[in-house]
């Protein structure tokens, strides 16, 4: 979000700086400062305000009138104010001061404007229609709304069903480009009703395919008369048929269609299609599970692609790399992707690649890192994943950055670098949160775009309803009703998809956070157990060193019972309180066995407590008892006492006290070496992290409080652990 705000500020500053320049690009420093011009636009005869009028200053500022016909815009004295609208002639006004402007215009009703056009235009209706269609095609990839408006104007100028068919074909092309496939289907069908053309039938079949109406797509493809198609169109038909069969998992029929298209392409030397069909046959064989045949066709397609453009060659090489990865041939995959990377860098220098393209360095570095990880080559995997993350961050490619960061966490985990894995995983969670915000913004923008498109489509539908051709009017009114239903269903479906997407995203984030917490808990437990085992084995070693073999055997027997219980519970987040008490008794017995002359102990459990009703994280209390013995009671000059008590203070809450009258925390700290202080701090820190994570996952079940036990010379330490029942 901060990057977005920064980008917006830079954009605003750039816009402001442009407004300070004249037409020759020099700063107009000698001109007066800008001011806000207020004005309104109304009809001259009715004084009715005109909304959505385009207001533009020659310096670059732009705005529109609101529903009351009012506007505000930044300008200077001498600037030209251009006022444009489709319903009146353009007005140019020279700014003289910051006084309020009232612009009165004579509106041209559509009928009057159309009549005037017929009388005064230097072009015939056909020439005007063709010009509007050309304009619509020119704006097709730049501005959907403007392109659709040209189609609406062309339909007004249309004088035949043939021209109607052409206009609706271009309208279908517009919707296809902007991925509004349901609307594209509707308009291609209307085009065919006005003019039966094979090229439109092919477009309709492809629109059905992209809209996932596979049976309708097959029906249209199979209904086309192949004898009336050009060689290129015939290859497109077979390619479309193969694509639908591939999507419906009828792989052999897909292969048959692709091979038929390949035969046509080879016969008539249609080189690009030869490459495409070899590639698609390979994909079909791969999906079918015949990997040897798939590899053979992929090799052919890659060789053929090398004879075409550099970009096409790289695209095919990456398809083969994907295939190599799927069959676990990671060495070849890595080699192909590295070759592709070199070519991508050259392609990038010639033309900018969007983040959606597969031909981006960040995506390929991520896949190379992934392949190295699959080979357990963690060093190279980390290097390429970090490079991918860096490039994705520069290019604002959150999706690749997220995937690469998650993979980096997994690689660090597999390499045993758990701290770095945890940091990378937290970065991944942050990226997921950022991506959710971005996706919400994109969905909002898509909804607004869809609304504008539907509005334009409704405008065209209303214009078509006004046509005076009786037969066309009847047929198109039926089709209009169908389109309206499609629009309604599309909107309903869009809302449902938005809700489903939001729910799935929320669920996904929740699962990822849970996985992150589980990974952290596992890491912390794995750090605690070796420390505990090491101390216990040192005790056994001390008994053996003192030639007290019998005592060592007895201690080792009790220790093995404790270790078995600890290992059995090591994977659990919570265990019954009764089990934890048994562990504490056994552990405290072992410590007392070693330090009989240093302390006595007592363990008291409230008889009213139903131990099965409460659960506790395993090994939560043991480190506090260990600290009491090793850092408090062991250094006490006289014999100390360790007291463990468990009492129920409320129906759903118990309190566990671990008290010792040892030398206390301050004296213990003074006696420790720097390394011992570091180890103890790390151990206590691990416990705090465990408690924090468990409370986050299970809503404040555990609370720990540590304080001095008494005010005497040996202050001792008291730990109070509060457990809450579900």
N, C-alpha and C positions, 0 to 999 in steps of 0.2 A: 504494500500500500504506500509505503514511504517513497519507493521508486516511482510509483505512478504519480504521486503529488509532485515530486521533483521534476518528472518529465513534463507535467502539465504546466508548471511554473516556467520551465525553459521555453515551452511552446508559446505561452502567453507573452514572454519577453521578446521572443523572436517576432511574433505578430506585431507587437507594439513598435519594435524597431523598424519593421517594414513600413508601417504607417507613417514613419517620419521621413521617408524617402520620396523623392519625386520620380517622374518617369525615366529620367536619365540615370537614376540610381544614386544621386548625390544628396547629402543631407540638406533639408530645407531649414537650416538654422536661423535664417533671417526672417522666417514667417512667424506669425502670432501663434501662441499656444492653442491647443485644441480645446473645445468646449462641447457640452452636450446640447444637441439640437432636438427640440421636442416638436412633434407635428402630428397631423392626422390626415387621412385620405378618405373622402366621402364622395358619393354620387352628386353631380351638380343639380339634378332635377329633384331627387327625393331626399337629399341630405343623409342618405343611408350610409353608415360606415362600411368600409370594404376591408375585411380581414385578409391576412396572408399575402399582403402586397410586398414585393421585393423592394427593399430600400438599400441602395448601395452608394458609397462615396468613392470618388475616383482614386482616393488614397488607399482603398482596400477594405474599409469598415463595411459591415453588412448586417442588416437586421430585417425583420418583417413586422407588419402591423398586427396588433392583437385583435380580439373579437370586437373591440370598440373602434377599430380603425386607427388607433394611436400607435406611435412609435417614438423611440429615442435612439440617437446615434451620435457618435463622436465625430466632429468635423472642425474645419477652420474656415475663416473668411476666404472666399474665393474658390472653395471646393465645389465641384459639380455633384449634385445629388440626383441620382438616376432612380426613377420610380417606375417599376415594371409590374404588369399583371396581364394574364391572358385575356381579361375581359375589357381592357382599354388600351389605347395607344400609349407608348412609353413617353413619360414626362421627364424633362431635364430642368433642374432648378439650380441657380447659382446662389450659394450661401453668402449672405451679406452681413448677418449679425446672428446673435444667439436668440433672436426673437422666435416665438412660436410660429410654425408654418401650417397653413391649412391648404391642402391640395384638393381642388374640386375637379373631377374627371367625368367625361361622358362615357358611360359603360356601353359596350357593344353586346347585345344579346346574341346568343349563339346563332339563332336563325338569321338575324340581321348581318352578323359577321359573315356567315356562310353565303348569304345572298350577295353581299358586297364583294366577297372573294370571287364569286362566279362572274360578276360583271367587270371587275377591274384587274383580275390576275392575268399576268402575261403567260401563265402556264395553263395547260389543259388539266382536267381532273386526273388523267392518267399520269401526267408528268408530276403533278403535285403529290399523288399517291406514292409514286416511286421515290420521290425525294424524301418523303416522310419515312418510308421503309428503310432507305439507306441511312437516315439519321438514327433510326431505332437500332440498326445493326452496329452503327459506329459507337453508340453509347451502351451496347449490350453488356460489356464487361466492366464498364466504368461506373454507370449510374443506373440502377435497375428502375427506379421510379421515373426518371426522365425518359428512358428507353420505352417503358410501358406507355407513357403519355404520348409519345410519337405514334405508337400503334393505335391508341385511341383516336388521335387526329387522323391517322390514315384510314381508319374504318369510316370516319365521316366522309372522307373523300372517295371511298371505294364505290365503284359503279357496277361491279359484277361479282358473281360467286367465286370466280377465279381469283380476283383480288382479295376477296374475303378469306379464301383459303390460304393465300400467301401471308396475309397479315396475321392470321392465327398461328401459322407455322412459325413465324418469327417470334410471336408471343410465347409459344411453347419453347423455342430455343432460349429465350430470356429466362424462363422459369427453370429450365434444365441447368443452365449455367449457375443460377443462384440456388440450386438444390431444392426447389419447390416442386418435387416430382409429381405430386398429386394434381397440382394446377397445370403442369406440363402435359400430363395425360389428357386432362379435360380439353385443353386448347388444341392439341394434336388431333383429337377426335373431331372437334368442330371443324378443323381445317380439312379433314378427310371428308366430312359431310358436304363441304363446299367444293372440294377438288380432290379427286382420287389420284394420289401420287405415291409411287413406290418409296421415294425418299422420305416422305412423311410417315408412311407405314413403318419403315425401319426405325425412325425416331420414336414413334409411338411404342413399338415393341421394346426399345431400350428404356423408355420412360417407365413402362410397366415393370421391367426388370429391376430398375433402380428403386422403384416404389414397392418392390417385393411382391408384386402381383405376378408370380412366376407362371401360373397356368395361362393367364391372359396373354402374357408375353409370348409363350410358346404358340398359342393360338394365332396371334398376329403374324409371327415369323413364318409359321407353316402355311398361313393363308396367302402369303405373297407369291405371285407367279414368278418363278425364277427365270423364265425365258425373257421377261421384260426388264431384267436387271442388267446394268453394266457389270463388267468384270470386278471392278472395285466394290460395287454394291453387293455383288454375290459373296465376296469374301467377308464383308461386314455382316451379312445375313448368317453365314456359317459361324462366324466368330460369336455373334450374339446368341445363336442357338447353343453353342458350346458353353458359353458363360452361364446360361440359365441351367443347363443340365449339371454343370459343375456345382452351382449353388444349391441345387436340389439333390446333390450327391448321387446322381445317376451317371457314374463316371465313364462307363463304357460308351454311352450315348454322347457324352461330351467329347471323348476322344474321337469318335466317328465323325462328329461335326467338324472338329478342328482339322482332322486329316482331309476331309472333303474340301475345306477352305484352303488348306496347304496345297492341295493338288491344283486348284484354280490359280493360286498365287504363283506357283512354280511354272505353270503352263504359260502364264501371261507376264512373267518376270516382274511381279509386284514385290520388290525387294523388302520394303518395311513389313509387309504382311507375312512374308516368309519367316522373318525373324520372330514376329509376334506369335505365329502359330506353333513354331518349334518350342518357344517358351511356354505357351499355354498347354501344349501336349505334355510337356515335362511336368507341369503343375498338376495336371489331371492324373498322370501316372503316380506322382508322389502321393496325392490324396487317396488313390486306389491302393497304395501300398507296394507297388511294383517299382522299387527304388532303383534297380539297375537300369531299367528303361528310362526312368525319369532322369537319371544322371547322364545317360547318353544324349537325350534331347536337350538337356541343359547345356552340355558341352557344345552342341551344334548351334544353339541360339546364341551362346556367348561368342563363338567365332564369327557368326554372321553379324552380330551387333558391333563387333570391332571394325567392320567395314562401313558402318554408318557414322552418325555424329558421335562426338566424345561423350555427350550426355547420355545418349541411348546405350552406348557401350558400358558406361558405369552402372546404369540402371540394371542391365542384364547381369553384370558381374555381381551385383549385390543380391539379386534373386538367387544366383548360384551359391553365394556365400550363406544365405539363409538356409538353403537346402543342405549344405555341408554341415551347418550347425545342428540341423534337425536329425541328421544321421550320425551325430557325434564325431564327425571328422573335423575336429577343432583346429588342427594345424593348417589344413587347407583353407578353412574359413578365415583364419587370422591372416593368412597370406593374401587372400583375395581382398579382404577389407583394407589391408594396408595399401595394396595397389590402387584400390578405389579411392582411398584418402588422398593420394597424390594427385589423382585426376580431379577430385572434387575441389581441391585448392585452386587448380587452374580454372575450373568452371566458375568458382566463386568470384575470381578476379574479373571474369567477363560479364557475369550476370548475378544479381542477388538472389539467393535461395531463401524461400520462406521456411519457417520452422516446421511446417506441415510436411515438407518434402523429406523423402528418405535420404536425399543426397546432402546431408549436413554433417560437418565434421564431428559435432557433439554426439550425434546419434551413432556414428560409426565407431568413435572412440569408446562409447558405452558398450557396444556390441563386442568390440575387440576385448575390452576388459572382462566382459561376461564369459567370453570363450576361454580366456586365460584362467579365470576362476574355475571353470569346468575342468581344466587340466591341473588344478591345485597349484598353479604358478601364481602365488599370491603377490609376489613383488611386482610383476608386470601387470597383473590385474589391478592392483592399487594405483599404479602409475597412470594407466589409461583411464580408469574411472575418475581419478582426480582431474585429469585433463578434460574429460567430458563434462564434469561438473563446472569447471572453470569456463569452458567455452559456452555451455548452456546458460551460465549466469550472465555472461557478456551479451548473449543474444536473446536474453529474456525467455528462454525455452524452459518453462517450469516443468513440463512433463518429463523431458529427458533428464533434467536436473534432479527431479524427484526419484525417478527410477535408478539413476546412477548412484545417488546418495544411499538409497536403500541397499543396493547391491554392494556398495562399499562397506556398509555396516555388516553385511553378511560375510564379506571376505575377511574383514578385521576379526569377526567372531570366529570364523573357521581357522584363522591364523593364530588364534589365542590371544589377540590384543583386545581384551574385553573393554578396557577403558575407552579406546578409540572407537570401538564398535558402538558403545553406548552414546558417545558424542555424535557419531554419524547418524545413529538412529534418531536422536533428538532433532538433528538438523532435518532429517527426513520428515518427521512429524510436523515440524514448522513449515516445511515446503508443502506438505499436504494441506495444512490450514490455509496457506497463501493461495494454493491452487483452487481450493473450494471457493474462496472469495472471488478469484478471477472467473471461475466457471459460472458463478452466480451473476456476475456482471455480463458475461457473454450470453447467458440465457436470457437476461433482461433485454439486451440489445437485439437478440434474435426474435424475441417476442414483439418488440417494437417494429422491427423490420417486417415481420410477418403481417403485422397489423396494417402497415403501410401498403404492402403488396396486395393484401385482400381488398383494401380500399380502392386501389387502382383497378383491380380486377372487377370489382363491383361497378366502377365507373364505366369500364368497357362493356360490361353486361348491360348497363342501362342504355348506353349508346346503341348497342346492337338491337335492343328492344324497340328503339325509335325508328328503325329502318322500315321503309314502306313496301319492301318486297314481301308479298303475302306468304309465299311458300317458305322462303327463308325465315320469315318472322315466326311461322308456326314451328318449324323444326328447331330453330334456335331457342325459342321459349322453353321447349321441353328440355333442351340441353342445359339451358340456364338454371332450371330447377335442379337438375342433377348436380351442376357445379356448386350451387348453393349448399346442397346437402354435403357434398364433398368438403366444402370449406368448413361447415359446421363440425363435421366429424373430425376434420383435421385439427381444428382448434381444440375440440374436446380431447382428442388424442394427444395434442401438444401439452395441454394442461396436465393430463394424467402422466405423460412422460416426465414433465418437470417435477411433479410430486414424487414419482417413483425414483427419479434420479437423485432428488434431494434426500429421500429416505435412505437409498443405497449408499450415498456419499456419507451421510451421518453414521450409518451402521459400519461402514468401512473404516472411518476415522476412529470410531469407538473400539473396533477390533484391533486396529493398529496400536492404539494407546495401551490396550490391555496386553498385547504382545510385547510392547516395549517394557511395561512394568514387569511382566513375567521374566523377560530376559534380564532385567536389572536384579530381580530377586534371586534368580539362578546364579548370577555372577557374584552377588554378595554372599550367598550360602557357600558357593565354591571357595570363597576366600576365608570363611570362618572355619569350615571343617578341617582343612590342613593345619591351621593354627592350633586347634583343639587337640588333634591327633599327635602333633609334634610335642606338645607339652606332656601329654600322657605317656608317650614312649620315652621321653626323657626320664620320667619317674621310674619306669621299668628299668631303664639303663642304670639309674642310680642304685636301685636295689641289687642288680646283678653285680655292679662294680664293688659293692660292699660285701659280696659273697653271701648275701642273704637270699639264697636260691629259693627257699620255701616261701618266703615273704613275696618274692618276685612272682613266683608261680600263682600264689593266691591273688596278688594284685592284678596279674595279667588275666586271670580267669574273670574277675569282676570287670576288668577293663573291656574284655571281649564282649561281655553281655551288654555293656554300655554302648560299645561301638556298633553292635548289631542293631540296637534300638535306634541309635542316631542315624545310621544309614537307611534304615527302613523308613524313617520319617523325613529324610533329606529332600525329597521331591514334593512334600506337602506344604501348602501355604499355612494351614492350620491343622493342629491335632487336638484330640480331647485333652482337657486339663488333667485328667487322671493319668494319662500317659506321661505328660510333662513332669508331674510330681514324682512318678516312679523314676524317671531319668534323673531328676534333681537329687533324689535320695541316694541313688547309686553313685552319682558323680560326687556328691558331698562326702559320702562314705569313703570314696577313693582318696579325696583330698585330705580327709581327716586321718586316713591310714598313713599318709606320708608325713603329716605334720601333727601327730598326736600331742606333742609337747608344746604346740603353739596355740591350739584353740580347741574348744568344745563346741558342739553345735546342737541345735534343736529345730525340729520342723513341726509346726502345728497347723493343722487343717481344721477349719470350722466344720463340725459334724453336720450342720444344717445345709451345707452346700451339696447340691447334686452335681457331682463332678462331670457327668455326661452332658449337662446342659451348657457347659462353657467350653470354648476352644481357644487355643493360644498358638502363636507361631512357634514352631519347634526351635529349640536351642536359643530362645529369647532370653531366658533367665540365667542360663549357664555362664555367659561372660561376666555378669554382675557378681555371681558367686566366686568365679575365678579371680576377679579383681579384688574382692574382699579378702580372699585367702592370700593371694600372691603379693598384693601391694599394700595390704592393710595389716592383717593379723600376723603375717610371717615376720614382719619387722618389729612387732610389739615386744617390749622387754619382758612383760609378764604374760601369763597365759590369757588369751582372749576368748571371746565367745561370738559365735555366728548364730543369728536367729532368723529363721524363715517362718513367716506366718501368713496364712491365707484365710481371710474373713469375708463374709458377705455383708455389704453395707446397704444394698438395695436388692429388690427382687431380681433385677436384670443386671446387677453390677457387683463385682467382687474386687477386693484390694489385696495385692500380694506385697508384703514388706520383706526386704532383705536387709538386715541391720547387722553391723559389726562394730566392735569397739576398738578397732585397730588404730593405727597412727594417723589416719585421715588422708584426704586427698593432697593437701598442701605439702605435708612432710614426705609423702610417698613420691610426689613429683620431684622434690628436691633430691631424693636419693637416686632417682633414675638417671641412666645415661641418656644422651641425646637420641640414640637409636631406640631405646626402650620407650621414651616419651612418644616418639613417632609411631611406633607399633601400637601403643595403647590408644593414641589418638585415632589411628586408623580403625582399630577394632570398635571403639565407641562410635566412630562415625558410621561404620557399616550398620551398627544396630539402629542408629537414628534414621539412616536411609531406609532400612527394612520397615521400620515402624511407619515412616512417612508414606512409603509406597503402599503398604497394606491398608493404612487408613484411607488413602486416596481410592483404593480399589473396593474397600469394604465399609466405607463411611464411618470413620472414627471408632474402631473397635478397641484400640489399644492406646493407653496414655502412660508415659514414663516420666517420673519426677525424681531427681537426685539431689540430696542435701546432706549437711553434716548431721551426725546422729546425736551428739551430746556436746556440752560446753567444756568438758574436762580437758586435760592435757592431751590425751589420745581422743581426738574428736570423733573418730570413727566415721562411717558413711552409712547412709540410709537410702535405699532405692525403693520407690513405691510404684508398682505397676498396677494400673487399673484396667480391668477387662469388662467389656460390655457384651451381653448376650444379644443374638439377632432378635 
